[in-house]
Amino acid sequence: MWLLLGKINKNLIYAIPAMLLAGFGFGIVVEATFLKTLILPFTFLMVYPMMVNLKLKQVFNKGDGRAQLVTQAINFLVIPFVAYWTGQLFFSDKPYMALGLLLAALVPTSGMTISWTGFAGGNLGAAVKMTVIGLILGSLATPFYVKALLGTSVEVDLMRVFQQIVLIVFLPMAAGYATQRLLVKRYGQDDFKKRLAPRFPGLSTLGVLGIVFIAMALKAPAIATQPGQLVSILVPLALLYLFNFGLSTIVGRVFLQRADAIAMVYGTVMRNLSIALAVAINAFGPAGSDAALVIALAYVIQVQSAAWYVKFTPALFGPVEMKQQPA
């Protein structure tokens, strides 16, 4: 089972589209509203496992300060506003789809930030720190950004969103950290790192696929009547990711050393779509399914673009063998 989950996790580039198609087919044939009862368990399955491997202590490590500052400046002072303006341009009459675009831009970094940074030969320590900082800051800031930017067009219950953030992020984070310490104590750090830790991302992927399936199944009847809707969602998503990659690449080349620059690119472009999806589908009621569809399709763009960017990294930042000086 673990081998299968590992293969699925490494092949999200195919698994996500396959699950979107499966959800669409299911939603056309079956009245899918009963699937809403599965949202909470799949949300837990999606978020909790990723928290078990979160290295909270990494935040206190010194070094790469410039990379961290640049990363969070892009994450919270640039990308959310670009996402908002893009949403207003493409979804002026569909506020909850604009919400999906904004949510996808508000929770930066995921486990894939670390993975892709490693594949591209970047600074893994910096990537881990970006992941933890971005997750915490994004979770705290999301309700305020949504209220300030979309509060006039989307019904935002600030307290409900905060409650969902606590349930979706901070409670699983505490439980995940406790699980991590318990497993390390029982099996040792080496055994946890080599044997146990690699299993959790696969479990999280099962949750992601389940939520993607549910989101698509719930929207299938509406999409069937307006098939062009998928294209109208993919275009602004592609533009947002293209802008993010372009901006981060330029800033990285100008201000950072190679390894830190690569970590910064993936620390800004890789969004925590699992948490964004969970917030959309849990905190905004039935209308949140529009936002969830946008975020589900963002997986397709994010995974594909991250894989391609690895291929272009040597041309953009030089070969991995280059010696680096600390920033």
Backbone torsions as a table, in degrees:
resi	resn	phi	psi	omega
1	MET	NA	-43.6	-177.7
2	TRP	-64.5	-35.3	178.5
3	LEU	-65.2	-41.8	179.1
4	LEU	-64.2	-45.1	179.3
5	LEU	-62.1	-39.0	178.0
6	GLY	-62.6	-40.5	179.2
7	LYS	-66.2	-40.7	178.3
8	ILE	-63.2	-43.4	-179.0
9	ASN	-62.3	-32.9	179.9
10	LYS	-83.3	-8.7	-177.4
11	ASN	-124.5	39.8	177.1
12	LEU	-60.4	-24.0	179.9
13	ILE	-58.7	-26.2	176.8
14	TYR	-106.8	-34.7	-174.4
15	ALA	-65.5	-41.3	-178.1
16	ILE	-64.9	-51.2	177.1
17	PRO	-58.9	-38.1	179.4
18	ALA	-62.7	-41.1	-179.9
19	MET	-71.2	-34.5	174.4
20	LEU	-61.6	-43.9	178.5
21	LEU	-65.8	-41.0	179.0
22	ALA	-63.8	-42.6	178.8
23	GLY	-64.1	-39.7	178.7
24	PHE	-62.9	-47.6	179.6
25	GLY	-61.3	-42.4	180.0
26	PHE	-64.3	-43.6	-178.1
27	GLY	-67.4	-26.0	177.5
28	ILE	-75.4	-38.3	-174.8
29	VAL	-84.8	-36.2	-172.4
30	VAL	-120.2	143.9	170.8
31	GLU	-70.0	110.5	-165.3
32	ALA	-94.1	6.6	-175.4
33	THR	-60.7	-26.6	179.7
34	PHE	-64.4	-19.5	-179.7
35	LEU	-66.5	-17.8	-179.8
36	LYS	-59.4	-26.9	179.1
37	THR	-68.9	-17.3	-179.1
38	LEU	-92.8	-4.9	-175.6
39	ILE	-61.6	-47.6	-177.1
40	LEU	-63.2	-49.2	178.3
41	PRO	-61.6	-38.8	178.6
42	PHE	-69.7	-32.9	175.7
43	THR	-60.6	-46.4	178.9
44	PHE	-62.4	-44.8	179.6
45	LEU	-62.3	-30.6	-178.7
46	MET	-75.4	-41.1	-169.8
47	VAL	-94.5	-44.7	-174.1
48	TYR	-57.7	-48.2	-177.7
49	PRO	-59.2	-36.4	-179.1
50	MET	-67.0	-26.0	-179.5
51	MET	-75.1	-25.4	-179.6
52	VAL	-63.0	-33.7	-178.4
53	ASN	-93.4	2.5	-178.2
54	LEU	-72.0	127.9	-176.4
55	LYS	-98.1	81.7	-174.8
56	LEU	-61.1	-34.8	-177.3
57	LYS	-65.6	-20.6	-177.9
58	GLN	-61.7	-24.6	-179.1
59	VAL	-58.4	-31.0	-174.0
60	PHE	-89.8	-0.2	176.6
61	ASN	-70.9	142.2	-179.5
62	LYS	-85.5	165.8	179.7
63	GLY	99.7	172.2	-179.6
64	ASP	44.9	33.5	-178.3
65	GLY	-62.0	-40.8	-178.8
66	ARG	-64.7	-42.3	179.7
67	ALA	-61.5	-41.4	179.9
68	GLN	-64.9	-42.7	-178.7
69	LEU	-64.9	-45.8	179.6
70	VAL	-63.0	-42.4	-178.8
71	THR	-59.8	-50.8	-176.7
72	GLN	-71.7	-27.6	175.1
73	ALA	-64.3	-44.4	177.4
74	ILE	-65.8	-41.9	-176.5
75	ASN	-63.6	-36.1	-171.3
76	PHE	-117.6	-14.2	179.4
77	LEU	-108.3	-11.6	-176.8
78	VAL	-122.8	-62.1	-169.6
79	ILE	-60.8	-43.1	178.9
80	PRO	-59.0	-37.0	-178.5
81	PHE	-74.6	-35.2	174.5
82	VAL	-64.5	-42.0	178.0
83	ALA	-62.6	-41.5	179.0
84	TYR	-62.2	-48.6	-179.4
85	TRP	-64.6	-37.3	177.0
86	THR	-64.0	-41.8	178.1
87	GLY	-62.3	-40.7	178.8
88	GLN	-66.4	-32.3	-179.4
89	LEU	-73.7	-43.9	-173.5
90	PHE	-97.3	-25.4	-175.1
91	PHE	-125.3	41.7	-176.7
92	SER	-61.4	-27.8	180.0
93	ASP	-105.3	6.7	-179.8
94	LYS	-132.1	76.0	-172.1
95	PRO	-60.3	-30.2	-177.9
96	TYR	-78.8	-21.5	170.8
97	MET	-74.8	-37.7	172.8
98	ALA	-60.9	-36.7	176.6
99	LEU	-62.2	-42.2	178.5
100	GLY	-60.1	-42.1	178.5
101	LEU	-63.9	-41.5	179.7
102	LEU	-67.1	-43.9	179.4
103	LEU	-62.1	-38.5	178.6
104	ALA	-63.1	-23.2	-178.1
105	ALA	-96.6	-7.0	-171.0
106	LEU	-97.2	-20.3	-179.6
107	VAL	-114.7	91.5	-175.6
108	PRO	-77.0	156.8	172.0
109	THR	66.9	145.5	175.4
110	SER	-149.6	-175.2	176.6
111	GLY	-58.9	-27.9	179.1
112	MET	-67.7	-23.6	174.4
113	THR	-57.1	-46.6	-178.9
114	ILE	-68.0	-45.4	-177.8
115	SER	-60.8	-50.2	-177.4
116	TRP	-68.9	-33.1	175.0
117	THR	-60.7	-41.7	177.4
118	GLY	-63.6	-44.7	179.7
119	PHE	-59.5	-35.7	-176.0
120	ALA	-89.6	-0.8	178.5
121	GLY	78.4	32.5	179.8
122	GLY	-92.9	-173.4	-177.6
123	ASN	-82.0	102.6	-175.7
124	LEU	-67.2	-38.7	178.7
125	GLY	-60.3	-42.7	177.7
126	ALA	-65.8	-37.7	-179.6
127	ALA	-65.0	-40.4	178.3
128	VAL	-62.2	-45.0	-179.4
129	LYS	-64.8	-42.2	177.2
130	MET	-59.2	-38.8	-178.9
131	THR	-62.5	-47.4	-177.8
132	VAL	-68.1	-48.7	-178.7
133	ILE	-62.7	-45.6	-178.8
134	GLY	-63.0	-40.0	179.4
135	LEU	-63.3	-47.0	-178.1
136	ILE	-67.6	-49.5	-179.6
137	LEU	-62.7	-43.1	-179.5
138	GLY	-63.8	-40.3	179.7
139	SER	-64.8	-40.8	179.4
140	LEU	-71.8	-35.1	-174.3
141	ALA	-84.0	-25.3	-173.2
142	THR	-51.7	-50.9	-178.5
143	PRO	-58.7	-38.1	-177.9
144	PHE	-70.1	-41.9	178.2
145	TYR	-63.0	-46.1	-179.0
146	VAL	-61.9	-44.3	-179.4
147	LYS	-64.5	-43.7	-176.4
148	ALA	-70.7	-39.5	-173.2
149	LEU	-90.9	-34.5	-174.3
150	LEU	-123.5	8.6	-176.5
151	GLY	-60.7	-23.1	-179.3
152	THR	-85.1	-19.3	-177.6
153	SER	-115.1	-14.4	179.7
154	VAL	-125.6	137.3	178.1
155	GLU	-73.5	109.5	-176.3
156	VAL	-114.7	108.6	172.5
157	ASP	-90.5	98.7	-172.3
158	LEU	-56.1	-43.0	-178.8
159	MET	-65.9	-39.3	179.1
160	ARG	-65.0	-41.6	178.6
161	VAL	-63.2	-43.0	177.5
162	PHE	-60.7	-43.3	179.0
163	GLN	-60.6	-41.7	178.7
164	GLN	-66.9	-37.5	176.6
165	ILE	-61.2	-43.1	178.0
166	VAL	-61.5	-46.7	-178.3
167	LEU	-68.5	-36.6	-173.5
168	ILE	-87.1	-32.0	-173.8
169	VAL	-112.1	-61.6	-167.6
170	PHE	-76.2	-34.9	175.6
171	LEU	-66.5	-49.5	174.4
172	PRO	-61.4	-32.7	178.1
173	MET	-63.2	-45.4	178.5
174	ALA	-64.5	-44.3	179.8
175	ALA	-65.7	-39.9	179.4
176	GLY	-65.4	-41.8	179.1
177	TYR	-65.6	-40.4	178.1
178	ALA	-63.4	-40.7	177.7
179	THR	-63.2	-43.3	178.9
180	GLN	-58.5	-48.6	-178.3
181	ARG	-64.9	-37.6	179.5
182	LEU	-65.5	-43.1	-180.0
183	LEU	-68.6	-39.6	177.4
184	VAL	-63.2	-42.1	-180.0
185	LYS	-64.2	-38.6	-176.0
186	ARG	-80.8	-41.2	-172.8
187	TYR	-109.6	-11.0	-178.2
188	GLY	92.2	154.2	-176.0
189	GLN	-62.5	-43.6	-177.1
190	ASP	-64.4	-45.3	-179.2
191	ASP	-65.7	-39.1	177.7
192	PHE	-62.6	-47.1	-176.4
193	LYS	-66.1	-42.1	-173.0
194	LYS	-87.7	-35.6	-172.9
195	ARG	-107.0	-42.8	-172.3
196	LEU	-89.8	-47.1	-176.0
197	ALA	-55.6	-40.9	-178.9
198	PRO	-63.9	-14.5	-178.2
199	ARG	-79.5	-28.1	-172.6
200	PHE	-68.3	-39.1	178.3
201	PRO	-58.3	-34.2	178.2
202	GLY	-64.9	-39.2	177.1
203	LEU	-64.5	-41.7	177.8
204	SER	-61.7	-38.7	179.1
205	THR	-62.6	-37.4	176.1
206	LEU	-58.5	-42.7	177.6
207	GLY	-63.1	-42.8	178.7
208	VAL	-59.8	-48.3	-178.3
209	LEU	-63.1	-37.4	178.1
210	GLY	-64.0	-45.4	-179.9
211	ILE	-67.3	-39.5	176.9
212	VAL	-61.2	-43.5	178.2
213	PHE	-59.9	-46.8	-178.9
214	ILE	-64.0	-45.9	-178.8
215	ALA	-59.6	-43.0	-179.7
216	MET	-71.1	-39.6	179.8
217	ALA	-61.9	-39.7	-179.9
218	LEU	-67.9	-30.5	-177.8
219	LYS	-95.8	-5.0	-173.2
220	ALA	-55.6	-47.2	-179.4
221	PRO	-59.0	-40.9	179.8
222	ALA	-67.1	-39.9	-179.7
223	ILE	-67.8	-36.0	-179.3
224	ALA	-61.7	-32.9	179.0
225	THR	-82.4	-20.4	179.4
226	GLN	-136.4	71.3	-175.2
227	PRO	-60.5	-26.0	179.2
228	GLY	-68.7	-9.2	-179.0
229	GLN	-61.5	-35.9	-179.7
230	LEU	-62.6	-42.6	178.5
231	VAL	-64.6	-39.7	-178.8
232	SER	-66.7	-19.9	175.9
233	ILE	-88.0	-41.6	-176.0
234	LEU	-66.5	-33.8	-177.7
235	VAL	-62.8	-54.1	178.5
236	PRO	-64.2	-33.5	175.9
237	LEU	-62.1	-46.2	179.6
238	ALA	-61.5	-40.7	179.2
239	LEU	-65.3	-40.4	178.9
240	LEU	-62.8	-45.7	179.6
241	TYR	-68.0	-36.7	178.2
242	LEU	-63.4	-43.9	177.5
243	PHE	-62.2	-43.6	-177.9
244	ASN	-62.9	-47.4	178.0
245	PHE	-61.3	-44.4	-177.9
246	GLY	-63.3	-49.4	-179.8
247	LEU	-60.9	-48.6	-177.2
248	SER	-64.3	-36.2	178.6
249	THR	-65.2	-45.8	-179.8
250	ILE	-63.7	-47.5	180.0
251	VAL	-62.2	-41.4	179.9
252	GLY	-63.2	-42.9	179.9
253	ARG	-65.6	-34.6	-175.9
254	VAL	-81.2	-40.8	-167.7
255	PHE	-109.9	-14.8	-171.1
256	LEU	-128.8	157.3	171.5
257	GLN	-71.8	163.3	-171.7
258	ARG	-51.7	-56.4	-174.0
259	ALA	-62.2	-42.4	178.2
260	ASP	-67.7	-36.8	-179.3
261	ALA	-63.5	-42.8	179.4
262	ILE	-64.1	-43.4	177.0
263	ALA	-60.4	-40.3	-179.7
264	MET	-64.7	-40.5	179.1
265	VAL	-59.6	-50.8	-178.8
266	TYR	-73.5	-22.0	176.6
267	GLY	-76.4	-12.8	177.0
268	THR	-109.0	-35.5	-175.4
269	VAL	-82.6	-39.8	179.8
270	MET	-73.6	108.0	179.7
271	ARG	-92.7	151.9	177.3
272	ASN	-83.0	78.1	-174.9
273	LEU	-67.3	-25.3	177.8
274	SER	-61.5	-47.5	-179.5
275	ILE	-70.7	-39.9	177.3
276	ALA	-59.9	-41.5	179.2
277	LEU	-64.8	-42.5	-179.9
278	ALA	-64.1	-41.5	179.2
279	VAL	-65.3	-44.8	-178.1
280	ALA	-59.8	-43.9	-171.5
281	ILE	-86.1	-17.7	-178.9
282	ASN	-102.9	-29.8	-171.0
283	ALA	-100.5	-10.7	-173.5
284	PHE	-122.3	16.0	173.8
285	GLY	65.9	-160.4	-177.8
286	PRO	-57.3	-35.7	-179.6
287	ALA	-64.6	-21.9	179.8
288	GLY	-65.8	-12.8	179.2
289	SER	-66.1	-29.4	174.4
290	ASP	-63.6	-46.4	178.5
291	ALA	-63.5	-39.8	-178.8
292	ALA	-63.7	-36.3	179.2
293	LEU	-64.3	-42.9	178.4
294	VAL	-60.3	-45.0	-178.2
295	ILE	-67.5	-39.1	178.1
296	ALA	-60.4	-41.7	178.1
297	LEU	-70.7	-25.5	177.2
298	ALA	-62.9	-30.3	176.2
299	TYR	-56.1	-42.5	-177.6
300	VAL	-60.8	-48.6	-179.8
301	ILE	-65.0	-44.7	-173.5
302	GLN	-64.1	-48.4	-177.5
303	VAL	-66.7	-43.9	-179.9
304	GLN	-62.3	-47.0	-176.4
305	SER	-67.3	-37.4	178.9
306	ALA	-63.0	-40.8	179.3
307	ALA	-64.8	-42.0	179.7
308	TRP	-68.2	-35.4	-177.1
309	TYR	-64.7	-33.7	176.5
310	VAL	-57.3	-40.0	-178.4
311	LYS	-65.9	-32.2	-177.7
312	PHE	-89.9	-9.4	-174.7
313	THR	-56.0	-47.5	179.5
314	PRO	-58.2	-37.0	-180.0
315	ALA	-71.2	-32.2	-176.9
316	LEU	-83.7	-36.6	-173.5
317	PHE	-123.8	1.2	-177.8
318	GLY	92.0	164.5	-177.9
319	PRO	-66.4	155.2	-175.9
320	VAL	-64.6	-23.1	-177.1
321	GLU	-73.2	-9.1	-177.7
322	MET	-61.6	137.7	178.1
323	LYS	-71.4	141.2	-179.1
324	GLN	-117.3	143.7	170.7
325	GLN	-104.9	142.4	179.4
326	PRO	-59.9	141.6	-179.8
327	ALA	-71.5	NA	NA
